[in-house]
């Protein structure tokens, strides 16, 4: 899997993709994986600027299964979208970001040695180093267990947040390994979606991530 990321000027993150900058980016669909049965459309867009990388993820849904109201909690146990970025393939280190419909975030750097992995929270995660993020809900309220028609998450990672990783910052022609995923708990077992079909329901299978090419 490979996609080319277009370049943009910086713009504010709103949670619903209202910025006209997004019209220059195509939607890319996620595929359902694992044993879950929910059949919701899930798609994403991605752009980059001189200062960072933007994501917009759109999710059909019926119920917001999310109760956690603090950042850095175990968001993956509830409804969430996840992005994985592996800029430098010479290192077994990659960035994982989770965002819930309630706009709670979990940013971690993951060290993964032959399937044994652990996430580390960022240090001095403030000011220009902090991710920008927002969410919006369609057809209902933004609250735990609300009945809805869908929700969107929009976020921006400044490249300075990745300082110390190789292959940084990206320029035209730079390649990063990456994946975009979603978890939903409307049915049991939970339903998974992934951009990279080879990853399946094991999101940390970084050797099967797809590739982002910076235009």
N, C-alpha and C positions, 0 to 999 in steps of 0.2 A: 504494500500500500504506500503510495506517495502522493502528496499534493503540494502545489506551489502556493506560497503565502504572498499575497500582494502587500505593497507598502502604502502607508497612509501618513497623513499628518496626525498629530495627537488630537484626541477629542475626549469629552467627558463621558464617563460610564454611567448609564441611567438604569440598567436592569432590564430594559425592554427593547434594546436595539434601535432606539429612535434616531440615533445619529445618522445623517445621510452618508457618512463615510462607509457604513456597512453595505450600501448598495453596490459597492465595487467588489464585494466578496461573495462567493458562491456558498450555498448550503451543501453540507456533506452529511449523509445519513449514517446513523449507528445501526448495527445489526444486533438482534436479540441473540443471546448466548445462554448456555446453562439450561436448567430445568424449569425456570419460571415461565408462566403462561400469559402474563400481561402483554397486550399487543398495542403498545403506545408508540406513536411516531416520535423519534428523538433525532435531532439534527444539530449541527454546529457550524459556525463560521469562525475564521481566524484571520487576523491582519497583524502587521507589525509596523513600528515606526522606528525612528532613530533611537528612541529612549526605551522601548519595551514592546511587549507582545499582547494582543487583545484576543479575547474569546467571547463568543456569544453562543449559548446552548439553549435550545428550545425543546420543551418536553410536554407532550400530551400527558394528561393525568386525570384521575377522578378524586382521589383523596390525598391530602398532604400528610403522609405518615412521618411526622417530624415533631419531636417534643423537646429536643435539646436546644437550650437558649443561650449557650455560652460558646465562644470560639474555642478551638483546640480540643473539643470533645470528640468522642468516637462517632463522628458523623456518619460513617459508613454503615452503622447499624440501623440507619433510617434512610429516607429518601435523600438522594444526593447525586450531584454530578462530580466527576473527577477528571482531572487532566494530569498526564504524566509527560514530563519533558526530560530527555536524556541528551544533553548537548554534546558530550564528549564520550565517544565509545571506548576510549582507552581507560576510562574510569568506570567502576561499577557503582556509580553514584547517580541518582536521578532525583528530580523534583516532582513531588506529588502535591496537588492542590484539590481540596474538596470544598464544595459550596452547597449548602442546604437551601430549600425554598424559603426558610426564615432568615436567609442572608447570614448564616453562621459559617465561618471558614475554618479550615484546617490546612495550613501550609507546612510541609515537612520536606526535609532532605532525607532520602532513603539510601542507606548503604545495604547492598544486596550481594552476598557471597554464596553463590551456588544454591540459591533458594532460601538461605537464612538471612532475613532482613529486619531492619528496625528503622523507625523514622525519628528524626531529630528536628525540634522546633527551631526557627531562626532566632538569632541573637541580634539585639538592636533593631528589632522589627518595627520601625517607626519612620515618620517623615517620608523622604523620597524613596526609602527602601521598602515601604509597605505596599502590598497589593491593594488596588482599588477594586471594589466589588459591590454589586447591587443585584437585587432580584425583583421580579414582578410576577403577579398571579393573574390569570384570566378566569372569568366566570365564577369568582368566589372571593373570599377573604384570605389574606395572608396570615393564617393562624393554624395552630396545630389541629390536625384531623378535619380541616375544612374540606367541603366538597367543592371541586373546581373543575375547570376544563383543561387547565395546563398551567405551566409556570416556565419562566426563563431566568437564566443566570448570566450575568455579563461581568467580566473581570479583566484586569490589566496587570501584568507583571512587569515592573521596571527591570531592565537588564542589570541594574546595579544590585538588585536582590541576589543575583546569581554570581556575584563577584567571587572569584576563586575557582570557579569551574572552568574547564578548558573550552575552546571553540567559542569564545565569548568576547565581545558582543558579535552577533551574526552580521554578515554583510551579504550582498547579492551573491548567490551561488552557495552559501553556507548550507550544510545539511545537518539537521537534528533528528534523532529518533524520538518518537512521540506516540501517544495514544490518548483518546478521549472516551470516557466511559460514563455509565449511569447505573444507579441502583434504585429499585422501586419496590415497596413493600405492600402494595395493594393485594397481592396474592402470596400464598406460601407454597413452595419455597419462593424466596424473593426473585424478582426478575432482573436480569442483567442486559445491558446493551454495551457494545464496544465498536469502535471504529475499525480496529484491526481484528479480523476474524480468526487469525491464527492464535491470538491470545485467549480466546474463549472466555471462560468464567474465572480465569486466573489472571487478575489484572496486573500482578507484579512479574509476569513473564516478560521481562524487558527485552530479552533477546529476540522476541517476535513483535516488538513495536514497529509501527510504520515509520515513514520518513516525511519530515517537513523540509521543503526546499524554499529558501528565502529568495524571492524574485529580485 
